[in-house]
């Protein structure tokens, strides 16, 4: 027999909560942040010790291991290193000649044989002949100075090819609309013009005129005259650092400058470099983090640093740790890594492996040099006439 659920009526309605009357009594809760601060400081100290150990290893490599390895290598492989150095120098010279040939072909559209002849003529020419303007105009070799443009050429219709065809500004450019633009849009236009001028210089070898000179020429063309302050507002410079940025930078310079700090160790030198990097990039947050790292090095000043600033210092010093670890990783591949602490048996194994590496490297450079020599020889040989059928 199937059971059915008996209907008991409408579901139960939940009563809506009543709003409590607002109270005018405020409660102050005191939070002890010493635990959070001590935990953050302990984490910073741990990362700081790791950074110091890594920097000490790098300093040992640069001051002791590398010099000892170079003396040991010169003693055992002097003639092989000299031969390798001569081959490398000759290979780089021929690579440079081929680069100049390719550049001449790209700039003038001539054949590789003619470009090679021009390059060698320019390289073998005595220095006094390079100063003769008549010879440099008739040699057919590409000279960047021959294609440079002066600001006085602006506005001349017969000035040749320009950035936008017949003009150096876009066809729809209106100086009145530009003057009415907000400061941010002017800065964006200046940035785009700078990028286009660099591309124009790469493609044509001509230097684009300065934007402020172009704007003044456009205003004179339309009869617009402006004062010195209004002209200075056209080219938008990067915003000057805030007063806090200047004050903090001057404070750190007084504390960390090598001339005024007699106890200038590796840690202070690293902080000094970070200060300069932050100042050059205009990064106030990073400068604050560097200041916190300096304050954390002073035991009496830890309690006065906000916890948020300590976390910023942790993030900053972890970035420094990543850079040092990247440097250590690249140095570990060098055969001189921890050379001073190696045993004589390790030196003997290194002697065998290093001789094999230098021999292979020398053979590889010889093959590359032979390939470059064959390419240049083909450019020197005269092209044989085709036989008639």
Residue, then its C-alpha position, 0 to 999 in steps of 0.5 A: x500500500x502506497x503511503x501519501x504525505x498528508x497536507x497540513x496547510x500553508x508552510x510556516x512563515x518565518x518572522x522578519x527580524x526587527x531592527x535594533x535601535x542604534x546605540x550611541x556607545x562606541x567600544x574601543x578595542x586595543x589590538x596588540x600588533x607586536x606578534x605581527x610585527x615580530x613575525x614580519x621582522x623575523x621573516x625579513x631577517x631570514x631573507x636578509x641572511x640568505x641575501x648576505x650569504x649569496x652576495x658573499x659567495x659572489x664577492x668571493x668568486x669575483x675577488x679570489x676564485x676568478x683571479x686564481x683560476x685565470x692564473x692557473x689557466x694561463x699557466x697550463x693553457x697559455x699557448x692555446x688561449x693565445x691561439x683562441x684569442x687570435x682566431x676570435x679577433x679575426x672572426x669578429x673582424x670578418x663578421x663586422x665586414x659582412x655586417x657593413x656589406x649587408x648594411x650597404x646593400x640595404x641602404x643603397x640597393x647595390x650588389x654585394x660585390x660592389x658593397x664589399x668594394x666600397x666597404x673595404x675602400x672606406x676601411x683602407x682609406x687614410x684618415x686625412x681623406x675622410x675629411x675631404x667633402x668632395x671625395x665623400x660625396x663622390x665615393x657612392x658609400x652611404x654616409x649618415x651625415x649626408x642624409x641628416x636634416x636640419x631644423x632650418x629645412x622645416x617648411x621647405x616644400x623641396x626638402x625630399x621625403x618626410x615622415x608623413x610623405x610631404x610633411x613631418x606631421x599628419x595630414x589632418x594635424x591642426x595646431x589649434x586643436x593640439x593647443x586645446x588638448x588636455x595635458x595627458x593627451x599632449x603627452x601621448x602625442x609626444x610619445x607617439x611622435x618620438x617612437x615614429x621619429x626613431x623608426x623614421x631614422x632607422x629606415x631612412x638614415x635621416x634624423x626627424x626634426x624636434x617636435x617643438x620646432x615643428x609646432x612653432x613652425x605650424x603656429x607661425x604658419x597660422x599666425x599664432x604667437x605664444x609666450x614662453x610659458x605656453x611654449x613650455x607646456x607643449x612638450x610635456x616632461x615627466x612629472x617631478x617627484x613628490x616632496x616626500x620622494x625628494x626628502x626621503x632620497x636626500x635622507x638616504x643619500x646622507x646615510x648611505x653615500x660612500x663618501x660620508x659612510x666610513x663603514x660602507x660594507x656590501x649590505x650598505x653598497x647594495x642599499x645604495x645601488x637600490x636607492x639610485x635605481x629607485x630614484x632614476x625610475x621615480x618609484x616612491x614605493x621602492x624608495x620607501x621599501x629601501x628606507x625600511x630596509x635601512x631602518x630595519x638594520x638599526x635595532x632601535x628603529x624597528x618599533x617605529x616602522x609600520x607593519x605595512x612598510x616592513x612587508x614592503x621591505x620584505x617584498x623588496x628584499x625578496x626581489x633583491x634575493x631573486x636577482x642575486x640567485x640569478x647571478x649565482x646561478x650563472x656563475x655556478x656554470x663558470x669553471x672558476x666557481x669555488x676554485x680556491x676551495x678545491x682539492x688538488x684532485x679536483x684541479x686535475x679533473x678540471x685540467x682534463x675537462x678544460x683542455x677538452x673544452x678549449x680544444x673544441x672551442x678553438x676548432x669551432x672558431x676555426x670552422x666559423x672563420x673558414x666559412x666567413x673567409x670563403x664568403x669574403x673570397x667569393x665577393x673578391x673573385x671576379x664573376x666569370x662570363x657565361x659561356x655562349x651556346 
